[in-house]
């Protein structure tokens, strides 16, 4: 088995925007959502034998904002959340036979910040976390019959940084990780009856970079990956009784770019994809006893764009989707 690069191309006559890629799975097949330079949401999807591009369009009369896309699933159907240029949260969702756009609105009296959306599932229902222009974390959640907005507030005396939110689950409960304006990692977590804020701190003597957080699960415990201001990848991980910080280091002779981290799992072990300052895709992976760095290289003759990586799994194998510097979507996949 080996890693390979494949050119997924572009939406017809267009290029892929550089800032966001998101993935979902439907009937076991990967769907890769991007924004193209026409302001539309597009999907590159696999039907079991071939890849196709489909134009998901836009919310009526609007365009899709360039900075974030997030996906969830409800009753096995994909839901794709975006911010439109009216400042609202919108969802493009599949009902089993057709795609529809729905306006999720905004937190009361506010707008949704443009830079990040993250999703979680609780008791089978989707929860969509955003930052509003009041600096608070908000959630748009489905209770089985209606959508509601709830104000999750902020870490005490602080505001939520605008650029990244990431979610995980522990014992079936959602955990929402953010960076606050004190440079610390914080988690807003549900214990089954109430939400709480907890300060995860920082890597020793450092601060957490503002642009990206990613999560993985290993042996049922959450692992939260960040870049610190020393250019290293760090992980804040739970061992079942306490949280710890561990320095994952950097690719040899390289630093980790600040804008994106993405995770997946292979044979139950976490794989963490980053871009190095050499323009290569790198993976920090666990083999069951030790962490390793591997250079995934680049699409032939190109470099990896700095702003986004997204992962999917197909038939148990990891796929890492990126945008290259010619505007194409590419995938680095294991077969």
TIKOLDO-490567 format. One record per residue (C-alpha): residue number from 1; x, y, z. Coordinates in Angstrom, 1 decimal. Example, Ala and Ser with C-alpha at 12.3 -4.5 7.8 and 13.67 -1.06 7.14 Angstrom:
2
(1 (12.3 -4.5 7.8)) (2 (13.7 -1.1 7.1)) 
This chain:
335
(1 (0.0 0.0 0.0)) (2 (1.1 3.5 -0.7)) (3 (0.1 7.2 -0.7)) (4 (-0.9 8.8 -4.0)) (5 (-1.9 12.3 -5.2)) (6 (-4.9 12.7 -7.5)) (7 (-6.1 15.9 -9.2)) (8 (-9.8 16.4 -8.5)) (9 (-9.8 19.3 -10.9)) (10 (-12.2 22.3 -10.5)) (11 (-15.9 23.1 -10.9)) (12 (-16.3 23.6 -14.7)) (13 (-14.7 26.8 -15.8)) (14 (-13.9 27.9 -12.3)) (15 (-11.3 27.7 -9.5)) (16 (-11.6 26.5 -6.0)) (17 (-11.5 29.3 -3.4)) (18 (-8.5 29.0 -1.1)) (19 (-10.0 29.3 2.4)) (20 (-12.2 26.3 3.1)) (21 (-12.9 22.7 2.3)) (22 (-15.2 20.4 4.3)) (23 (-16.1 16.7 3.9)) (24 (-19.1 14.5 4.6)) (25 (-20.0 10.9 4.0)) (26 (-23.2 9.7 2.3)) (27 (-24.0 6.0 1.8)) (28 (-20.3 5.3 2.5)) (29 (-19.0 7.7 -0.2)) (30 (-17.0 10.9 0.4)) (31 (-18.5 14.3 -0.5)) (32 (-16.1 17.3 -0.6)) (33 (-17.6 20.7 -0.3)) (34 (-15.8 23.9 -1.5)) (35 (-16.6 27.5 -2.5)) (36 (-15.7 28.4 -6.1)) (37 (-14.8 31.8 -7.4)) (38 (-18.4 32.3 -8.6)) (39 (-19.6 32.5 -4.9)) (40 (-21.4 29.1 -5.2)) (41 (-21.1 26.1 -3.0)) (42 (-19.9 23.1 -5.0)) (43 (-19.5 19.4 -4.1)) (44 (-16.9 16.9 -5.5)) (45 (-18.5 13.6 -4.8)) (46 (-17.8 9.9 -5.4)) (47 (-20.6 7.6 -6.5)) (48 (-18.6 4.4 -6.0)) (49 (-16.9 4.4 -9.4)) (50 (-16.3 8.0 -10.5)) (51 (-15.9 11.5 -9.1)) (52 (-18.3 14.3 -10.2)) (53 (-18.7 18.0 -9.6)) (54 (-22.2 19.4 -8.7)) (55 (-23.2 23.0 -8.3)) (56 (-25.1 23.4 -5.0)) (57 (-25.9 27.0 -5.9)) (58 (-26.3 29.7 -3.2)) (59 (-28.8 30.8 -0.7)) (60 (-31.5 32.7 -2.7)) (61 (-30.2 36.0 -3.9)) (62 (-27.0 35.7 -1.9)) (63 (-23.4 34.4 -2.2)) (64 (-21.6 32.0 0.1)) (65 (-18.9 33.6 2.3)) (66 (-15.4 32.4 1.5)) (67 (-14.0 31.5 4.9)) (68 (-15.9 28.5 6.3)) (69 (-18.0 25.5 5.5)) (70 (-18.9 22.8 8.1)) (71 (-20.8 19.6 7.7)) (72 (-23.0 17.4 9.8)) (73 (-25.4 14.4 9.4)) (74 (-29.0 14.0 10.4)) (75 (-30.8 10.7 9.8)) (76 (-27.8 9.7 7.6)) (77 (-28.3 12.7 5.3)) (78 (-25.6 15.4 4.9)) (79 (-26.2 19.0 6.1)) (80 (-23.7 21.6 4.9)) (81 (-23.5 24.9 6.9)) (82 (-22.2 28.1 5.5)) (83 (-22.4 31.8 6.3)) (84 (-23.9 33.9 3.5)) (85 (-23.1 37.6 2.7)) (86 (-26.3 38.6 4.7)) (87 (-24.5 37.5 7.9)) (88 (-26.9 34.6 8.4)) (89 (-26.1 31.0 8.9)) (90 (-27.5 28.8 6.1)) (91 (-27.8 25.1 5.6)) (92 (-27.7 23.2 2.3)) (93 (-29.3 19.8 3.2)) (94 (-30.3 16.6 1.5)) (95 (-33.6 15.0 2.3)) (96 (-32.9 11.7 0.5)) (97 (-34.1 12.9 -2.9)) (98 (-33.2 16.6 -3.3)) (99 (-31.0 19.4 -1.9)) (100 (-32.6 22.4 -0.3)) (101 (-31.4 25.7 1.2)) (102 (-32.7 26.8 4.6)) (103 (-32.0 30.1 6.4)) (104 (-31.0 29.4 10.0)) (105 (-31.0 33.1 10.8)) (106 (-28.7 34.6 13.4)) (107 (-28.4 34.8 17.1)) (108 (-31.0 37.4 18.2)) (109 (-29.9 40.9 17.2)) (110 (-26.5 39.8 16.0)) (111 (-24.7 38.5 12.9)) (112 (-22.6 35.4 12.5)) (113 (-18.9 36.0 12.3)) (114 (-17.4 35.0 9.0)) (115 (-14.4 32.9 9.9)) (116 (-15.6 29.7 11.6)) (117 (-18.4 27.2 12.0)) (118 (-18.1 23.8 13.7)) (119 (-20.7 21.0 14.2)) (120 (-21.3 18.3 16.7)) (121 (-24.0 15.7 17.2)) (122 (-25.8 15.1 20.5)) (123 (-28.5 12.4 20.9)) (124 (-28.6 12.1 17.1)) (125 (-29.3 15.8 16.6)) (126 (-27.0 18.4 14.9)) (127 (-25.5 21.3 16.9)) (128 (-23.8 24.1 15.0)) (129 (-21.4 26.4 16.8)) (130 (-20.5 29.9 15.7)) (131 (-19.0 33.1 17.0)) (132 (-21.3 36.1 16.8)) (133 (-20.3 39.7 16.5)) (134 (-20.7 40.1 20.3)) (135 (-17.7 37.8 20.9)) (136 (-19.8 35.0 22.3)) (137 (-20.0 31.4 21.3)) (138 (-23.5 30.5 20.1)) (139 (-25.1 27.3 19.1)) (140 (-27.9 26.6 16.6)) (141 (-29.3 23.3 17.6)) (142 (-32.1 20.9 16.5)) (143 (-34.2 19.3 19.2)) (144 (-35.9 16.8 16.8)) (145 (-38.7 19.2 15.8)) (146 (-37.3 22.8 15.7)) (147 (-34.1 24.8 15.5)) (148 (-33.1 27.1 18.4)) (149 (-30.3 29.5 19.1)) (150 (-28.6 29.4 22.5)) (151 (-25.9 31.8 23.9)) (152 (-23.0 29.7 25.3)) (153 (-21.4 32.9 26.5)) (154 (-17.7 33.3 26.9)) (155 (-14.8 32.2 29.1)) (156 (-15.1 34.3 32.2)) (157 (-14.0 37.9 31.5)) (158 (-12.9 37.1 28.0)) (159 (-14.1 36.9 24.4)) (160 (-13.9 34.0 22.0)) (161 (-11.3 34.5 19.2)) (162 (-12.9 34.8 15.8)) (163 (-10.9 32.3 13.7)) (164 (-11.5 28.8 14.9)) (165 (-13.9 26.5 16.7)) (166 (-13.5 22.7 16.9)) (167 (-15.7 20.0 18.5)) (168 (-15.2 16.6 20.0)) (169 (-17.3 14.1 22.0)) (170 (-16.6 12.4 25.3)) (171 (-18.9 9.8 26.7)) (172 (-21.6 11.0 24.3)) (173 (-21.4 14.6 25.3)) (174 (-20.2 17.5 23.1)) (175 (-17.0 19.4 23.9)) (176 (-16.4 22.7 22.0)) (177 (-12.8 24.1 21.9)) (178 (-12.0 27.7 21.2)) (179 (-9.1 30.1 21.7)) (180 (-9.9 33.1 23.9)) (181 (-8.3 36.5 23.7)) (182 (-5.9 35.6 26.5)) (183 (-4.2 33.1 24.2)) (184 (-5.5 30.1 26.1)) (185 (-7.4 27.1 24.8)) (186 (-10.8 26.8 26.4)) (187 (-13.5 24.2 26.3)) (188 (-17.3 24.7 26.6)) (189 (-18.5 21.2 27.6)) (190 (-21.8 19.5 28.4)) (191 (-22.0 17.1 31.3)) (192 (-25.4 15.8 30.5)) (193 (-27.3 18.5 32.4)) (194 (-25.4 21.8 32.1)) (195 (-22.8 23.6 30.1)) (196 (-19.5 24.7 31.7)) (197 (-16.4 26.6 30.6)) (198 (-12.9 25.1 31.5)) (199 (-9.5 26.7 30.9)) (200 (-7.2 24.2 29.2)) (201 (-4.3 26.6 29.5)) (202 (-1.5 26.7 27.0)) (203 (1.7 24.8 26.2)) (204 (4.2 25.7 28.8)) (205 (5.5 29.2 28.4)) (206 (3.7 29.7 25.1)) (207 (0.3 30.8 23.6)) (208 (-2.0 29.0 21.3)) (209 (-2.0 30.4 17.7)) (210 (-5.4 31.9 16.8)) (211 (-6.1 30.3 13.4)) (212 (-6.7 26.6 13.9)) (213 (-7.8 23.9 16.3)) (214 (-8.5 20.3 15.3)) (215 (-9.7 17.3 17.4)) (216 (-9.4 13.5 17.2)) (217 (-10.4 10.6 19.5)) (218 (-8.1 7.9 20.6)) (219 (-9.3 5.0 22.8)) (220 (-12.4 7.0 23.6)) (221 (-10.5 10.1 24.8)) (222 (-10.4 13.5 23.1)) (223 (-7.1 14.9 21.7)) (224 (-7.0 18.6 20.7)) (225 (-4.3 19.7 18.3)) (226 (-3.1 23.3 18.0)) (227 (-0.2 25.3 16.8)) (228 (1.7 27.3 19.4)) (229 (3.6 30.5 18.8)) (230 (6.9 28.5 18.6)) (231 (5.7 27.0 15.3)) (232 (5.3 23.5 16.9)) (233 (2.3 21.2 16.8)) (234 (1.0 20.6 20.3)) (235 (-1.8 18.3 21.7)) (236 (-3.9 18.8 24.7)) (237 (-5.2 15.3 25.5)) (238 (-7.3 13.6 28.1)) (239 (-6.0 10.3 29.6)) (240 (-9.3 9.4 31.4)) (241 (-8.5 11.3 34.6)) (242 (-6.5 14.5 33.6)) (243 (-5.6 16.8 30.8)) (244 (-2.0 17.0 29.5)) (245 (0.0 19.0 27.0)) (246 (2.4 17.2 24.7)) (247 (4.8 18.8 22.2)) (248 (4.5 17.0 18.9)) (249 (7.4 19.0 17.5)) (250 (7.7 19.9 13.9)) (251 (8.5 18.2 10.6)) (252 (12.3 17.9 10.4)) (253 (13.8 21.3 9.7)) (254 (10.4 22.8 9.1)) (255 (7.8 24.7 11.1)) (256 (4.0 24.1 11.0)) (257 (2.0 26.7 9.1)) (258 (-0.4 28.6 11.2)) (259 (-3.6 28.3 9.2)) (260 (-4.8 24.7 9.2)) (261 (-4.7 21.4 10.9)) (262 (-6.9 18.4 10.0)) (263 (-7.3 15.0 11.6)) (264 (-8.4 11.5 10.7)) (265 (-8.1 8.0 12.0)) (266 (-6.5 4.9 10.4)) (267 (-6.7 1.5 12.1)) (268 (-7.9 3.4 15.2)) (269 (-4.8 5.6 15.4)) (270 (-4.9 9.4 14.9)) (271 (-3.3 11.0 11.9)) (272 (-2.8 14.8 12.0)) (273 (-2.2 16.7 8.7)) (274 (-0.5 20.1 8.5)) (275 (1.2 22.2 6.0)) (276 (4.9 22.9 6.6)) (277 (6.6 26.2 5.7)) (278 (8.2 24.2 2.8)) (279 (4.8 24.1 1.1)) (280 (4.5 20.3 1.7)) (281 (1.7 18.4 3.3)) (282 (2.9 16.6 6.4)) (283 (1.3 14.0 8.7)) (284 (2.0 13.4 12.4)) (285 (0.8 9.9 13.1)) (286 (0.6 7.5 15.9)) (287 (1.5 3.8 15.3)) (288 (0.2 2.6 18.6)) (289 (3.4 3.2 20.5)) (290 (5.1 6.3 19.1)) (291 (4.4 9.5 17.1)) (292 (6.1 9.9 13.7)) (293 (6.3 12.7 11.1)) (294 (5.9 11.7 7.4)) (295 (6.4 14.0 4.4)) (296 (3.4 13.6 2.1)) (297 (5.0 15.9 -0.5)) (298 (3.0 18.0 -2.9)) (299 (0.9 17.6 -6.0)) (300 (3.4 17.2 -8.9)) (301 (5.1 20.5 -9.6)) (302 (2.9 22.4 -7.2)) (303 (2.7 23.5 -3.6)) (304 (-0.1 23.0 -1.0)) (305 (-2.1 26.2 -0.3)) (306 (-1.7 27.3 3.3)) (307 (-5.3 27.9 4.3)) (308 (-7.2 24.6 4.4)) (309 (-6.9 20.8 4.7)) (310 (-9.9 18.5 5.1)) (311 (-10.0 14.7 5.6)) (312 (-12.3 11.9 4.9)) (313 (-12.3 8.1 5.2)) (314 (-13.3 5.7 2.4)) (315 (-13.3 2.0 3.0)) (316 (-11.1 2.5 6.0)) (317 (-8.4 4.5 4.3)) (318 (-7.6 8.2 4.9)) (319 (-8.0 10.8 2.2)) (320 (-6.6 14.4 2.7)) (321 (-8.0 17.1 0.5)) (322 (-6.2 20.3 -0.2)) (323 (-6.2 23.2 -2.7)) (324 (-3.0 23.6 -4.7)) (325 (-1.6 26.8 -6.0)) (326 (-3.2 26.4 -9.4)) (327 (-6.7 26.6 -7.9)) (328 (-7.4 22.8 -8.2)) (329 (-8.7 20.5 -5.5)) (330 (-6.3 17.6 -4.9)) (331 (-6.4 14.5 -2.7)) (332 (-3.6 12.7 -1.0)) (333 (-5.0 9.2 -0.4)) (334 (-3.8 5.9 1.0)) (335 (-4.5 2.7 -1.0)) 
